[in-house]
Amino acid sequence: MQYVYLLKCADSSTYTGCTQNIEKRLKRHNKGEIHYSSIRLPLELITYIAFTDKYKVFHFEKYLKSGCGKAFSNKRFL
């Protein structure tokens, strides 16, 4: 499985990412190993969406980072 996930950062910003292993990735975020989120700890997992196709994951992540996608995630997930 492939996952797209949304994190809420301590500064109220939102981080969108994708991974094959959601648990491992969240541990890396919380250890400060991911540059963007390392200065925005603590983090809270908002949601994650599972896909079987890695290309769909990349396209959905790209969509969520676009203007329309940010509006969608703010309305549906936040």
C-alpha positions as CSV (number, residue, x, y, z in Angstrom):
1,M,0.0,0.0,0.0
2,Q,1.0,3.6,-0.6
3,Y,-0.3,6.4,1.7
4,V,-0.9,10.2,1.4
5,Y,-1.0,11.8,4.8
6,L,-1.7,15.2,6.3
7,L,0.0,16.4,9.5
8,K,-0.9,19.4,11.6
9,C,2.2,21.2,12.8
10,A,2.7,23.1,16.1
11,D,2.7,26.4,14.1
12,S,-0.8,25.5,12.6
13,S,0.7,24.8,9.2
14,T,-0.1,21.6,7.4
15,Y,2.3,19.1,5.9
16,T,1.3,16.8,3.1
17,G,3.4,13.8,2.2
18,C,3.3,10.3,0.8
19,T,5.0,7.0,1.9
20,Q,4.9,3.3,1.8
21,N,5.2,2.9,5.5
22,I,3.1,5.3,7.5
23,E,4.3,4.3,11.0
24,K,8.0,4.6,10.1
25,R,7.5,7.9,8.3
26,L,5.6,9.4,11.3
27,K,8.4,8.3,13.7
28,R,10.9,10.0,11.4
29,H,8.8,13.2,11.5
30,N,8.5,13.2,15.3
31,K,12.3,12.5,15.7
32,G,13.0,15.7,13.7
33,E,14.5,13.8,10.7
34,I,12.3,15.5,8.1
35,H,13.6,19.1,7.4
36,Y,10.2,20.9,7.0
37,S,8.6,19.4,10.1
38,S,11.7,19.4,12.3
39,I,11.2,23.0,13.4
40,R,7.4,22.6,13.7
41,L,7.2,19.8,16.4
42,P,5.0,18.4,17.8
43,L,3.0,17.0,14.9
44,E,-0.5,15.6,14.9
45,L,-1.7,13.1,12.2
46,I,-4.9,14.5,10.7
47,T,-5.6,11.8,8.2
48,Y,-4.1,9.3,5.7
49,I,-5.5,7.8,2.6
50,A,-4.3,4.4,1.3
51,F,-3.8,3.6,-2.4
52,T,-2.7,0.5,-4.2
53,D,-1.2,2.4,-7.1
54,K,1.9,4.5,-6.5
55,Y,1.2,6.8,-9.4
56,K,-2.3,7.7,-8.0
57,V,-0.6,8.5,-4.7
58,F,1.8,10.9,-6.3
59,H,-1.0,12.6,-8.3
60,F,-3.2,12.9,-5.2
61,E,-0.4,14.4,-3.1
62,K,0.4,16.9,-5.9
63,Y,-3.3,17.8,-6.1
64,L,-3.5,18.3,-2.3
65,K,-0.5,20.7,-2.6
66,S,-2.3,22.7,-5.3
67,G,-4.6,25.6,-4.6
68,C,-7.8,23.6,-5.3
69,G,-6.4,20.7,-3.3
70,K,-5.6,22.9,-0.3
71,A,-9.1,24.2,-0.4
72,F,-10.5,20.6,-0.6
73,S,-8.3,19.4,2.3
74,N,-9.2,22.4,4.5
75,K,-12.9,21.8,3.9
76,R,-12.9,18.0,4.3
77,F,-10.0,17.2,6.7
78,L,-9.4,20.2,8.9
